[in-house]
Amino acid sequence: MEEKPSGKRKILNIVVICAIIVLMIVAACVTTADSVQQSFWALVPPIIAIVLALVTKEVYSSLFIGVISGALLYSGFSFEGTMLHVFDDGVISVLSDSYNVGILIFLVILGILVCLMNRAGGSAAFGEWAGRHIRTRVGAQLATICLGVLIFIDDYFNCLTVGSVMRPVTDKHHVSRAKLAYLIDATAAPVCIIAPVSSWAAAVSAYAPEGTNGIGLFIRTIPFNFYALLTIAMMIMLAVTRTDYGPMAIHEKNAVLNNDLYTTPDRPYANAEDDKISTKGGVVDLILPVVVLIIACVIGMIYTGGFFNGESFIDSFAACDASRGLVYGSIIALLFTIVFYLVRNVLSFSQCMECVPEGFKSMVAPILILTFAWSLKAMTDSLGAKEFVAALVKNSAAGFMNWLPAIIFLIAVFLSFSTGTSWGTFGILIPIVINVFPASDPMMIIAMSACMAGAVCGDHCSPISDTTIMSSAGARCNHLNHVTTQLPYAMTCAVVSCATYIVAGFTKSAPISLIFGLAVLFIIIMVIRRRENPAIRAAKL
């Protein structure tokens, strides 16, 4: 089903591009390199990138234009200063960061692992096995959700592992790649942010006040993390009731009626499964490498946190370096998988080695997007976006105490959406929240939860988020298809979450607030379901 740009779409593209040019001309006339610091101008580059990506449907150029606009503002529209800032402080800097390089290596290794499992026939065998046990589209979606919830260690690991394991199953039951990407994304960060044993718990616990148990503080925030809890509930409601809306409904209808999993002309990896697949592979050739990968990554993470030097499991997780730990774990899993396949005579050594460049090539697109997204974040940091948003939060704290959780949630959503980073967002806001409220005040826990929930929500919506990018890669879905289909779902959950935080600000009760949120969410989904074509819903059985 090809989708050609309409005349209106072309006009809209031209209007948006002209508006951005005018905006930058105005900025050149009214700003200086000093005046843009810690002001609203610091958020203009990511806004430009996001608007361009959503309107033009072209993510690489949109991100790069956002990077250039940030460098122009930072340098006061100096040509030399702009070039130096784009490359020295942007692209080269982010690719020189050891944490970022670790994530890129992890991506490449996972790409090779996925290629190996596909070539060995493990994915095909699992698809056949699942086909005998999972017989409906609802079952395929619920199985994807369950696996996503079970892999709670790290969102990066979650995105690519769930995608590689469940893609044959969802394909068999005509679940669109956009819907699979949504299920992967919605069980990545939202699950990790409520899992006490995860890289996210470790990151949040690092911001705990001195003398406070960071993991204990994190656990207390879980019942109030309404966006994460409501997102999981929403996925289950949508799957069980067979409800879809917005652009996702178009993709799902096309998958069900036309057996077209992609809908749009861009079909990443559409022919990837046409590689030579071994007929000797079985389910064990998929399951065992994934299990080894999970165990090895956990061991790798606690190793970097000092577990084998006497630290407790919890403390080592809190102090771990997730990037290095995932690299250590994934390389061990890769070596194990190659040896395992050789011993079982599933693949020859030369066939295993052929998967190395193939797996690398499959990750070129997400690596390129991540590089530009990290560079864009470097631009916003250099313009003082963190300090600007921090000042907004402090100023709002004075007269709106009961409303503050909802306000913090919205600010976190905006900052995370604009910068594409949830860790950076709660890294900015959590220390402020801790300083605003005394440790004994229950409002501190609610406000911290609101900050974390808003950070995940904005990250979930943002086209420049690394988790969003890797969810697209895991599902082998066009990235902007994933963004545009997921956005209405995420925004629905965001609106309900904001209302729930208003209730929590007055009641200070997690059960009452959560019941309210679940009830509102269920009513919204039932109203949407009544408007869906019954014939389409019946076809989804």
C-alpha positions as CSV (number, residue, x, y, z in Angstrom):
1,M,0.0,0.0,0.0
2,E,1.9,3.0,-1.3
3,E,1.5,6.4,0.2
4,K,2.5,9.3,-2.1
5,P,2.7,12.8,-0.6
6,S,-0.4,14.8,-1.4
7,G,-0.5,18.4,-2.6
8,K,-1.6,19.5,0.8
9,R,1.3,17.6,2.4
10,K,3.8,19.3,0.1
11,I,2.4,22.7,0.9
12,L,2.6,21.9,4.6
13,N,6.2,20.9,4.2
14,I,7.1,24.1,2.4
15,V,5.2,26.2,5.0
16,V,7.0,24.5,7.9
17,I,10.4,24.9,6.3
18,C,9.8,28.5,5.6
19,A,8.6,29.1,9.1
20,I,11.8,27.6,10.5
21,I,13.9,29.7,8.2
22,V,12.0,32.9,9.3
23,L,12.4,31.8,13.0
24,M,16.2,31.4,12.6
25,I,16.4,34.8,10.8
26,V,14.5,36.4,13.7
27,A,16.8,34.7,16.2
28,A,19.9,36.0,14.3
29,C,18.5,39.5,14.6
30,V,17.3,39.5,18.2
31,T,19.6,37.1,20.1
32,T,23.3,36.9,21.0
33,A,25.3,33.9,22.1
34,D,24.8,35.0,25.7
35,S,21.1,35.9,25.5
36,V,20.0,32.4,24.4
37,Q,21.6,30.8,27.4
38,Q,19.1,29.3,29.9
39,S,16.1,30.7,27.9
40,F,13.3,29.2,25.9
41,W,15.7,29.4,22.9
42,A,17.5,26.4,24.4
43,L,14.5,24.3,23.6
44,V,14.0,25.6,20.0
45,P,16.5,23.1,18.3
46,P,14.8,19.9,19.5
47,I,11.4,21.5,18.7
48,I,12.6,22.2,15.2
49,A,13.8,18.6,14.8
50,I,10.6,17.1,16.1
51,V,8.3,19.3,14.0
52,L,10.3,18.6,10.8
53,A,10.4,14.9,11.5
54,L,6.7,14.6,12.0
55,V,5.8,16.8,9.0
56,T,8.4,15.8,6.4
57,K,8.6,12.1,7.5
58,E,12.4,12.3,7.1
59,V,14.2,11.7,10.4
60,Y,17.9,12.0,9.4
61,S,17.8,15.5,7.9
62,S,15.4,16.7,10.6
63,L,17.7,15.7,13.4
64,F,20.7,17.2,11.6
65,I,18.9,20.5,11.0
66,G,18.0,20.6,14.7
67,V,21.7,20.1,15.5
68,I,22.8,22.9,13.2
69,S,20.1,25.3,14.6
70,G,21.4,24.6,18.1
71,A,25.0,25.3,17.0
72,L,23.9,28.5,15.3
73,L,22.2,29.8,18.4
74,Y,25.2,28.8,20.6
75,S,27.8,30.5,18.4
76,G,25.8,33.7,17.7
77,F,25.4,32.6,14.1
78,S,29.2,32.5,13.5
79,F,30.1,30.1,10.7
80,E,33.3,28.9,12.3
81,G,31.7,28.6,15.7
82,T,28.8,26.7,14.3
83,M,31.0,24.2,12.5
84,L,33.2,23.6,15.6
85,H,30.2,23.2,17.9
86,V,28.4,20.8,15.5
87,F,31.4,18.5,15.2
88,D,33.8,19.1,18.1
89,D,31.1,19.5,20.8
90,G,28.4,17.5,19.0
91,V,29.0,14.5,16.7
92,I,32.7,13.8,17.6
93,S,32.1,14.4,21.3
94,V,29.1,12.0,21.6
95,L,30.9,9.4,19.7
96,S,33.9,9.8,22.0
97,D,31.8,9.2,25.1
98,S,32.6,5.8,26.5
99,Y,29.0,5.2,27.6
100,N,27.6,6.0,24.2
101,V,30.1,3.9,22.5
102,G,29.2,1.0,24.8
103,I,25.6,1.3,23.7
104,L,26.6,1.3,20.0
105,I,28.7,-1.8,20.5
106,F,25.8,-3.5,22.4
107,L,23.5,-2.6,19.5
108,V,25.9,-4.1,16.9
109,I,26.4,-7.3,19.0
110,L,22.6,-7.7,19.4
111,G,22.2,-7.2,15.6
112,I,24.7,-10.0,15.0
113,L,23.0,-12.2,17.6
114,V,19.6,-11.7,15.9
115,C,21.1,-12.5,12.5
116,L,22.6,-15.7,13.9
117,M,19.4,-16.8,15.5
118,N,17.5,-16.1,12.3
119,R,20.1,-17.9,10.1
120,A,20.2,-20.8,12.5
121,G,16.4,-21.2,12.1
122,G,15.7,-20.5,15.7
123,S,13.3,-17.7,15.1
124,A,11.4,-19.7,12.4
125,A,11.2,-22.7,14.7
126,F,9.9,-20.6,17.6
127,G,7.4,-19.1,15.2
128,E,6.2,-22.6,14.3
129,W,6.1,-23.6,17.9
130,A,4.2,-20.5,19.0
131,G,1.8,-21.0,16.0
132,R,0.7,-24.2,17.6
133,H,0.2,-22.6,21.1
134,I,-0.7,-19.0,20.3
135,R,-3.6,-19.1,17.9
136,T,-5.1,-15.6,17.9
137,R,-3.9,-12.0,17.4
138,V,-4.9,-11.3,21.0
139,G,-2.7,-14.1,22.2
140,A,0.3,-12.9,20.1
141,Q,0.0,-9.4,21.6
142,L,-0.5,-10.6,25.2
143,A,2.6,-12.9,24.8
144,T,4.6,-10.0,23.6
145,I,3.5,-7.9,26.5
146,C,4.3,-10.7,29.0
147,L,7.8,-11.2,27.5
148,G,8.4,-7.4,27.6
149,V,7.4,-7.3,31.3
150,L,9.7,-10.2,32.1
151,I,12.7,-8.6,30.5
152,F,12.9,-5.7,33.0
153,I,16.7,-5.4,33.4
154,D,17.3,-2.7,30.8
155,D,15.2,-0.9,28.2
156,Y,17.8,-1.2,25.4
157,F,18.1,-4.9,26.0
158,N,14.3,-5.2,26.2
159,C,13.7,-3.5,22.8
160,L,15.8,-5.6,20.7
161,T,15.3,-8.9,22.5
162,V,11.5,-8.8,22.6
163,G,11.5,-7.8,18.9
164,S,13.7,-10.6,17.7
165,V,11.8,-13.2,19.7
166,M,8.2,-12.2,19.1
167,R,8.4,-10.8,15.5
168,P,7.9,-14.3,13.9
169,V,4.8,-14.8,16.1
170,T,3.2,-11.4,15.5
171,D,3.9,-11.7,11.8
172,K,2.2,-15.0,11.6
173,H,-1.0,-13.5,13.2
174,H,-0.9,-10.4,11.0
175,V,0.0,-7.9,13.8
176,S,1.4,-4.8,12.0
177,R,5.0,-3.9,12.6
178,A,3.8,-0.5,14.0
179,K,1.7,-2.3,16.6
180,L,4.6,-4.6,17.5
181,A,6.9,-1.5,17.9
182,Y,4.3,0.1,20.2
183,L,4.1,-3.1,22.4
184,I,7.9,-3.2,22.6
185,D,8.3,0.5,23.4
186,A,5.5,0.4,26.0
187,T,7.1,-2.6,27.8
188,A,10.6,-1.1,27.8
189,A,11.0,2.1,29.8
190,P,7.6,1.9,31.5
191,V,8.5,-1.5,32.9
192,C,12.1,-0.6,33.8
193,I,11.0,2.5,35.7
194,I,8.9,0.3,38.1
195,A,11.4,-2.6,38.4
196,P,13.6,-2.4,41.5
197,V,16.3,-4.5,39.9
198,S,17.0,-2.6,36.7
199,S,19.5,-0.1,35.3
200,W,16.8,2.6,35.7
201,A,16.4,1.9,39.4
202,A,20.1,2.2,39.7
203,A,20.1,5.5,38.0
204,V,17.2,7.0,40.1
205,S,18.7,5.7,43.4
206,A,21.9,7.7,42.6
207,Y,19.9,10.9,43.2
208,A,18.7,9.9,46.7
209,P,19.7,12.3,49.5
210,E,22.8,11.4,51.5
211,G,22.1,8.8,54.1
212,T,19.0,7.6,52.4
213,N,18.6,4.1,50.9
214,G,18.2,4.9,47.2
215,I,16.6,1.6,46.2
216,G,14.2,1.9,49.1
217,L,13.2,5.4,48.0
218,F,12.8,4.1,44.4
219,I,10.5,1.3,45.6
220,R,8.3,3.8,47.5
221,T,7.7,5.7,44.2
222,I,6.4,2.6,42.3
223,P,2.8,2.8,43.4
224,F,2.6,6.5,42.3
225,N,4.3,5.9,38.9
226,F,0.9,6.2,37.2
227,Y,2.1,6.6,33.6
228,A,4.0,3.4,33.7
229,L,1.2,1.5,35.4
230,L,-1.5,2.9,33.2
231,T,0.6,2.2,30.0
232,I,0.8,-1.5,31.0
233,A,-2.9,-1.6,31.7
234,M,-3.7,0.2,28.5
235,M,-1.8,-2.3,26.4
236,I,-3.7,-5.2,27.9
237,M,-7.1,-3.4,27.5
238,L,-6.3,-2.6,23.8
239,A,-5.3,-6.2,23.1
240,V,-8.1,-7.9,24.9
241,T,-10.8,-5.6,23.5
242,R,-9.2,-5.6,20.0
243,T,-9.3,-1.8,19.9
244,D,-7.2,0.5,17.8
245,Y,-7.5,4.2,16.9
246,G,-5.6,7.0,15.1
247,P,-2.9,6.0,12.6
248,M,-2.5,2.7,14.3
249,A,-6.0,1.6,13.2
250,I,-4.9,2.1,9.5
251,H,-1.8,-0.1,10.0
252,E,-3.8,-2.8,11.8
253,K,-6.6,-2.8,9.3
254,N,-4.1,-3.1,6.5
255,A,-2.3,-5.9,8.3
256,V,-5.5,-7.8,8.9
257,L,-7.3,-7.3,5.6
258,N,-4.3,-7.1,3.2
259,N,-1.6,-9.1,5.1
260,D,0.6,-6.0,4.7
261,L,2.6,-5.5,7.9
262,Y,4.2,-2.2,6.9
263,T,1.5,-0.1,5.2
264,T,3.9,2.5,3.9
265,P,6.4,2.1,1.0
266,D,9.4,2.1,3.3
267,R,9.8,-1.5,4.5
268,P,13.0,-1.8,6.5
269,Y,14.3,-5.4,6.5
270,A,11.3,-6.6,4.5
271,N,13.5,-9.2,2.8
272,A,15.7,-9.9,5.8
273,E,14.0,-13.3,6.4
274,D,14.9,-14.4,2.8
275,D,18.4,-15.2,3.9
276,K,19.6,-18.8,3.8
277,I,18.0,-20.3,6.9
278,S,19.2,-23.6,8.3
279,T,16.7,-26.5,8.4
280,K,18.5,-27.9,11.4
281,G,17.5,-25.2,13.9
282,G,15.0,-25.7,16.7
283,V,13.3,-23.6,19.4
284,V,16.3,-24.2,21.7
285,D,18.5,-22.3,19.2
286,L,16.4,-19.2,20.0
287,I,15.5,-19.7,23.6
288,L,19.0,-20.7,25.0
289,P,20.9,-17.8,23.5
290,V,18.3,-15.3,24.8
291,V,18.5,-16.9,28.3
292,V,22.3,-16.8,28.3
293,L,22.1,-13.2,27.1
294,I,19.8,-12.2,30.0
295,I,21.9,-14.0,32.6
296,A,25.2,-12.7,31.2
297,C,23.9,-9.1,31.0
298,V,22.8,-9.2,34.6
299,I,26.2,-10.6,35.7
300,G,28.0,-8.0,33.5
301,M,26.0,-5.2,35.1
302,I,26.6,-6.3,38.8
303,Y,30.3,-6.9,37.9
304,T,30.7,-3.2,37.0
305,G,29.0,-2.3,40.2
306,G,31.5,-4.2,42.4
307,F,29.5,-7.3,43.2
308,F,32.5,-9.6,43.0
309,N,34.5,-7.2,45.2
310,G,32.1,-7.6,48.1
311,E,29.2,-5.3,47.3
312,S,25.7,-6.6,47.8
313,F,23.5,-7.4,44.8
314,I,21.3,-4.3,45.3
315,D,24.2,-2.0,45.9
316,S,26.1,-3.3,42.9
317,F,23.1,-2.8,40.7
318,A,22.8,0.8,42.1
319,A,26.4,1.5,41.2
320,C,26.6,-0.4,37.9
321,D,27.7,1.0,34.6
322,A,24.8,-0.3,32.4
323,S,26.7,0.5,29.1
324,R,29.8,-1.6,29.9
325,G,27.8,-4.3,31.7
326,L,25.6,-4.8,28.6
327,V,28.6,-5.0,26.3
328,Y,30.3,-7.6,28.6
329,G,27.1,-9.7,28.8
330,S,26.3,-9.5,25.1
331,I,29.8,-10.5,23.9
332,I,29.7,-13.5,26.2
333,A,26.3,-14.4,24.8
334,L,27.6,-14.0,21.3
335,L,30.6,-16.3,21.8
336,F,28.4,-18.8,23.5
337,T,25.9,-18.7,20.6
338,I,28.6,-19.3,18.0
339,V,30.1,-22.2,19.9
340,F,26.6,-23.7,20.6
341,Y,25.6,-23.6,16.9
342,L,29.0,-25.1,15.9
343,V,28.6,-28.0,18.4
344,R,25.1,-28.6,17.3
345,N,26.2,-28.4,13.7
346,V,23.4,-25.9,13.0
347,L,25.7,-23.4,11.3
348,S,29.3,-23.7,10.0
349,F,31.9,-21.3,11.2
350,S,31.9,-19.4,7.9
351,Q,28.1,-19.0,8.1
352,C,28.5,-17.6,11.6
353,M,31.1,-15.1,10.4
354,E,28.8,-14.0,7.5
355,C,26.3,-12.9,10.2
356,V,28.8,-10.4,11.6
357,P,28.7,-7.8,8.8
358,E,25.0,-8.6,8.2
359,G,24.1,-7.9,11.8
360,F,26.2,-4.7,11.7
361,K,24.4,-3.5,8.6
362,S,21.0,-4.1,10.2
363,M,21.9,-1.6,13.0
364,V,23.3,1.2,10.8
365,A,20.0,3.1,10.7
366,P,19.5,3.1,14.5
367,I,23.1,4.0,15.1
368,L,22.9,6.9,12.7
369,I,19.7,8.2,14.4
370,L,21.2,7.7,17.9
371,T,24.3,9.7,16.9
372,F,22.2,12.6,15.7
373,A,19.9,12.4,18.7
374,W,22.8,12.5,21.1
375,S,24.3,15.4,19.2
376,L,21.0,17.3,19.5
377,K,21.0,16.7,23.2
378,A,24.5,18.1,23.4
379,M,23.3,21.2,21.7
380,T,20.4,21.7,24.2
381,D,22.8,21.1,27.1
382,S,25.2,23.7,25.8
383,L,22.3,26.2,25.6
384,G,21.3,25.7,29.2
385,A,18.0,23.8,28.7
386,K,18.4,22.0,32.0
387,E,18.8,25.2,34.0
388,F,15.9,26.9,32.2
389,V,13.5,24.0,33.1
390,A,14.8,23.7,36.6
391,A,14.0,27.4,37.2
392,L,10.4,26.8,35.9
393,V,9.9,24.0,38.4
394,K,11.2,26.0,41.3
395,N,9.1,29.0,40.4
396,S,5.9,26.8,40.2
397,A,6.5,25.3,43.7
398,A,5.4,28.3,45.7
399,G,1.7,28.5,45.4
400,F,0.6,25.2,43.9
401,M,1.6,22.5,46.3
402,N,-1.4,20.2,45.7
403,W,-1.1,20.7,42.0
404,L,2.6,20.3,41.9
405,P,2.8,16.6,41.0
406,A,0.7,17.3,37.9
407,I,2.8,20.4,37.1
408,I,6.1,18.4,37.5
409,F,4.6,15.6,35.3
410,L,3.9,18.1,32.5
411,I,7.2,19.8,32.7
412,A,9.0,16.4,32.7
413,V,7.0,15.3,29.7
414,F,7.9,18.5,27.8
415,L,11.6,18.4,28.7
416,S,11.9,14.6,27.9
417,F,10.0,15.0,24.6
418,S,12.1,17.9,23.6
419,T,15.5,16.4,24.5
420,G,14.7,12.7,23.9
421,T,16.2,11.6,27.2
422,S,14.3,10.4,30.2
423,W,17.4,9.8,32.3
424,G,18.6,13.3,31.7
425,T,15.1,14.6,32.6
426,F,14.8,13.0,36.0
427,G,18.5,13.7,36.6
428,I,17.5,17.4,36.3
429,L,14.2,17.4,38.2
430,I,14.7,14.8,41.0
431,P,17.3,16.8,42.9
432,I,15.0,19.9,42.7
433,V,12.1,17.9,44.0
434,I,14.2,16.5,46.9
435,N,15.2,20.1,47.8
436,V,11.6,21.4,47.6
437,F,10.1,18.8,50.0
438,P,11.3,17.5,53.3
439,A,12.1,13.8,53.4
440,S,9.2,13.1,55.7
441,D,6.6,14.7,53.5
442,P,4.7,12.1,51.4
443,M,4.4,14.7,48.7
444,M,8.1,14.2,47.9
445,I,7.5,10.6,46.9
446,I,4.5,11.6,44.7
447,A,6.4,14.5,43.1
448,M,9.4,12.2,42.5
449,S,7.1,9.6,40.9
450,A,5.5,12.4,38.7
451,C,9.0,13.4,37.6
452,M,9.9,9.9,36.6
453,A,6.6,9.2,35.0
454,G,6.7,12.4,33.0
455,A,10.3,11.6,31.9
456,V,9.2,8.2,30.6
457,C,6.1,9.7,29.0
458,G,8.1,12.3,27.0
459,D,10.7,9.7,26.1
460,H,7.9,7.4,24.9
461,C,6.4,10.1,22.7
462,S,9.6,11.6,21.3
463,P,10.9,10.7,17.8
464,I,14.5,11.5,18.9
465,S,14.4,9.2,22.0
466,D,16.9,6.4,21.9
467,T,14.4,3.9,23.3
468,T,11.9,4.9,20.6
469,I,14.6,4.5,18.0
470,M,15.5,1.0,19.2
471,S,11.9,-0.1,19.5
472,S,11.6,0.7,15.8
473,A,14.8,-1.4,15.2
474,G,13.6,-4.2,17.3
475,A,10.2,-4.4,15.4
476,R,11.9,-3.7,12.1
477,C,9.4,-0.9,11.6
478,N,9.8,2.4,9.8
479,H,10.8,4.8,12.6
480,L,8.3,7.5,11.8
481,N,5.5,5.0,11.4
482,H,6.2,3.9,14.9
483,V,6.3,7.5,16.2
484,T,3.1,8.6,14.5
485,T,1.1,5.5,15.4
486,Q,2.3,5.4,19.1
487,L,1.8,9.1,19.8
488,P,-2.1,9.0,20.2
489,Y,-1.8,6.1,22.5
490,A,0.9,7.7,24.6
491,M,-0.9,11.0,24.7
492,T,-4.1,9.3,25.9
493,C,-2.3,7.7,28.7
494,A,-0.5,11.0,29.5
495,V,-3.8,13.0,29.8
496,V,-5.2,10.3,32.1
497,S,-1.9,10.2,34.1
498,C,-2.0,14.0,34.6
499,A,-5.5,13.9,35.9
500,T,-4.5,11.0,38.2
501,Y,-1.6,13.1,39.6
502,I,-4.1,15.9,40.4
503,V,-6.1,13.4,42.4
504,A,-3.0,12.1,44.1
505,G,-1.9,15.7,45.0
506,F,-5.1,16.1,47.0
507,T,-5.7,12.6,48.4
508,K,-2.0,11.5,48.7
509,S,-3.3,7.9,48.3
510,A,-1.9,5.7,45.6
511,P,-4.8,3.1,45.6
512,I,-7.5,5.8,45.2
513,S,-5.6,7.6,42.5
514,L,-4.7,4.5,40.6
515,I,-8.3,3.2,40.7
516,F,-9.5,6.6,39.4
517,G,-6.9,6.5,36.6
518,L,-7.8,2.9,35.6
519,A,-11.5,3.7,35.5
520,V,-11.1,6.8,33.3
521,L,-8.7,4.9,31.0
522,F,-11.2,2.0,30.6
523,I,-14.1,4.4,29.9
524,I,-12.0,6.1,27.2
525,I,-11.1,2.8,25.5
526,M,-14.7,1.6,25.6
527,V,-15.9,4.8,24.0
528,I,-13.3,4.5,21.3
529,R,-14.2,0.8,20.8
530,R,-17.8,1.6,20.1
531,R,-16.8,3.8,17.2
532,E,-14.6,1.2,15.5
533,N,-16.0,-0.7,12.5
534,P,-17.3,-4.1,13.9
535,A,-16.2,-5.9,10.8
536,I,-12.6,-4.8,11.3
537,R,-12.8,-5.8,15.0
538,A,-14.2,-9.2,14.1
539,A,-11.3,-9.7,11.6
540,K,-8.8,-9.2,14.4
541,L,-9.9,-12.4,16.2
